[in-house]
Amino acid sequence: RKRLRKIARGIIPEDCGLIIRTAAKDQDEESLSADLKYLVKIWEDIQEDAKKLDPPSLLYKDLSTTISVIRDLFSPDVAKVFVDSKKLFKEIRNYVQFIQPALVDRIEFYKEDRPIFESFKIDEQIKNLMRRKVALPSGGHIVIDHTEAMTVIDVNSGRYAAKKDQELNSLKTDLEASREIVRQLRLRDIGGLIVVDFIDLEDEKNRKKIYDEMKKEFKKDRAKTAMLPMTDFGLMQITRERVRENIVQSMTEVCPFCEGSGLLTKKSNLIHEIEGWLKRYKMEGKYNSLILRVHPSLGEKLKQGFISTLTKIQLKYFVIITLEQSEKISPQTFRIIAKKTNEDLTEEFI
């Protein structure tokens, strides 16, 4: 903060104030001065337009998403920025020409016929971000699972190693996983509490290597992070600032059938529930003909066998059941309707 205050006092124009954002934390004086110069120019343009334009007129429009991304992420570390839109290319180039003229040649217009996302395998990377399992170079993999309270990441080794090589093999896999985990956290915008289950390491020095590798990788992350050293059980706890909704949440919705659990009730259990319903119905029910509405997956199960399960149920409970299958019904439920009146009886005998 002292450094930023000192820079601010040196570059602030007369009769102006400065608000320095968190993103300025690691920026040098040249970058901050260039950004301020750009803001001053915008203000001067607003004042000039206010004098000459007739109301109602637009005096200022906030930066586009594209320019905001360039402002926050385009640095000397970036080798190239490819743009496939002439309009955006011109907009970005004009902005960089004013802010960081030394980097303007790094903005390139993409001229190939092949779609830009296809050329740089962006679509493929997005698909990979939706997967639970992420492969590691040496044959191992990590599995990322989201729960209500936290994100859990499990590190698994690949090929089997002899006992004498096991510690070395585990260390190699854990180091690869450390780099990939931090990368995935950034790409997926995962925040909150994160628990990583690394492959067990017996040597304390090796556990420290994993901790140091994670700290080094997190230095590339713009979000605030805090982490604890690996425990004897191979667990590492991390908290990461929630910058925005993570990519899985923004690109997916909860399954209406399993409600996000990823699990469905077994068909055999559902058939047992139907039988339980019929037992209760036979005690008080008054109709002999019923309609059983189920999802096609359960319907196929009921029709299986030389003497189908559905036929056995009808014979067992002395009731005539007409089977109706519908994709609209959840695979986890069933509906039973009185054939004579079309009345839904399901809830009466649950």
ChimeraX attribute file (.defattr): number of C-alpha atoms within 10 A of each C-alpha:
attribute: neighborCount
match mode: 1-to-1
recipient: residues
	/A:1	8
	/A:2	7
	/A:3	10
	/A:4	17
	/A:5	11
	/A:6	11
	/A:7	16
	/A:8	19
	/A:9	11
	/A:10	11
	/A:11	16
	/A:12	14
	/A:13	13
	/A:14	6
	/A:15	5
	/A:16	7
	/A:17	10
	/A:18	12
	/A:19	6
	/A:20	13
	/A:21	7
	/A:22	8
	/A:23	12
	/A:24	13
	/A:25	11
	/A:26	8
	/A:27	11
	/A:28	12
	/A:29	17
	/A:30	13
	/A:31	14
	/A:32	18
	/A:33	17
	/A:34	16
	/A:35	16
	/A:36	18
	/A:37	17
	/A:38	15
	/A:39	12
	/A:40	14
	/A:41	13
	/A:42	14
	/A:43	14
	/A:44	12
	/A:45	13
	/A:46	14
	/A:47	12
	/A:48	12
	/A:49	15
	/A:50	15
	/A:51	8
	/A:52	8
	/A:53	11
	/A:54	9
	/A:55	8
	/A:56	6
	/A:57	9
	/A:58	11
	/A:59	15
	/A:60	12
	/A:61	6
	/A:62	7
	/A:63	10
	/A:64	10
	/A:65	9
	/A:66	11
	/A:67	18
	/A:68	12
	/A:69	11
	/A:70	15
	/A:71	18
	/A:72	11
	/A:73	13
	/A:74	18
	/A:75	13
	/A:76	11
	/A:77	7
	/A:78	10
	/A:79	11
	/A:80	14
	/A:81	16
	/A:82	14
	/A:83	17
	/A:84	15
	/A:85	12
	/A:86	12
	/A:87	9
	/A:88	14
	/A:89	18
	/A:90	14
	/A:91	15
	/A:92	19
	/A:93	21
	/A:94	13
	/A:95	17
	/A:96	21
	/A:97	14
	/A:98	15
	/A:99	21
	/A:100	18
	/A:101	13
	/A:102	11
	/A:103	17
	/A:104	18
	/A:105	13
	/A:106	16
	/A:107	17
	/A:108	14
	/A:109	16
	/A:110	16
	/A:111	13
	/A:112	9
	/A:113	7
	/A:114	9
	/A:115	12
	/A:116	16
	/A:117	12
	/A:118	10
	/A:119	11
	/A:120	11
	/A:121	11
	/A:122	12
	/A:123	13
	/A:124	11
	/A:125	12
	/A:126	13
	/A:127	9
	/A:128	13
	/A:129	16
	/A:130	16
	/A:131	12
	/A:132	12
	/A:133	16
	/A:134	18
	/A:135	15
	/A:136	19
	/A:137	11
	/A:138	13
	/A:139	11
	/A:140	19
	/A:141	20
	/A:142	25
	/A:143	17
	/A:144	19
	/A:145	14
	/A:146	13
	/A:147	9
	/A:148	5
	/A:149	9
	/A:150	15
	/A:151	17
	/A:152	16
	/A:153	22
	/A:154	18
	/A:155	26
	/A:156	20
	/A:157	21
	/A:158	16
	/A:159	9
	/A:160	9
	/A:161	13
	/A:162	8
	/A:163	9
	/A:164	8
	/A:165	11
	/A:166	14
	/A:167	18
	/A:168	14
	/A:169	21
	/A:170	23
	/A:171	23
	/A:172	17
	/A:173	24
	/A:174	30
	/A:175	21
	/A:176	20
	/A:177	29
	/A:178	24
	/A:179	17
	/A:180	20
	/A:181	24
	/A:182	21
	/A:183	16
	/A:184	14
	/A:185	17
	/A:186	18
	/A:187	14
	/A:188	18
	/A:189	19
	/A:190	25
	/A:191	22
	/A:192	14
	/A:193	18
	/A:194	21
	/A:195	16
	/A:196	22
	/A:197	20
	/A:198	27
	/A:199	20
	/A:200	19
	/A:201	22
	/A:202	14
	/A:203	11
	/A:204	11
	/A:205	10
	/A:206	18
	/A:207	21
	/A:208	13
	/A:209	15
	/A:210	24
	/A:211	18
	/A:212	15
	/A:213	16
	/A:214	20
	/A:215	16
	/A:216	14
	/A:217	15
	/A:218	23
	/A:219	12
	/A:220	11
	/A:221	14
	/A:222	14
	/A:223	15
	/A:224	13
	/A:225	17
	/A:226	12
	/A:227	17
	/A:228	11
	/A:229	16
	/A:230	21
	/A:231	15
	/A:232	13
	/A:233	12
	/A:234	16
	/A:235	18
	/A:236	19
	/A:237	16
	/A:238	17
	/A:239	17
	/A:240	20
	/A:241	15
	/A:242	15
	/A:243	13
	/A:244	10
	/A:245	13
	/A:246	16
	/A:247	15
	/A:248	15
	/A:249	13
	/A:250	10
	/A:251	9
	/A:252	9
	/A:253	10
	/A:254	11
	/A:255	10
	/A:256	8
	/A:257	15
	/A:258	14
	/A:259	11
	/A:260	11
	/A:261	10
	/A:262	9
	/A:263	10
	/A:264	12
	/A:265	11
	/A:266	12
	/A:267	17
	/A:268	12
	/A:269	11
	/A:270	16
	/A:271	18
	/A:272	12
	/A:273	15
	/A:274	19
	/A:275	16
	/A:276	13
	/A:277	17
	/A:278	21
	/A:279	15
	/A:280	13
	/A:281	18
	/A:282	15
	/A:283	9
	/A:284	9
	/A:285	14
	/A:286	9
	/A:287	15
	/A:288	14
	/A:289	15
	/A:290	21
	/A:291	20
	/A:292	20
	/A:293	20
	/A:294	24
	/A:295	19
	/A:296	17
	/A:297	14
	/A:298	21
	/A:299	19
	/A:300	13
	/A:301	15
	/A:302	20
	/A:303	14
	/A:304	12
	/A:305	10
	/A:306	6
	/A:307	9
	/A:308	13
	/A:309	15
	/A:310	21
	/A:311	16
	/A:312	12
	/A:313	18
	/A:314	15
	/A:315	10
	/A:316	12
	/A:317	14
	/A:318	13
	/A:319	16
	/A:320	17
	/A:321	20
	/A:322	15
	/A:323	15
	/A:324	14
	/A:325	16
	/A:326	13
	/A:327	10
	/A:328	9
	/A:329	15
	/A:330	17
	/A:331	21
	/A:332	17
	/A:333	16
	/A:334	18
	/A:335	16
	/A:336	24
	/A:337	19
	/A:338	19
	/A:339	17
	/A:340	11
	/A:341	9
	/A:342	11
	/A:343	12
	/A:344	14
	/A:345	16
	/A:346	16
	/A:347	9
	/A:348	10
	/A:349	16
	/A:350	12
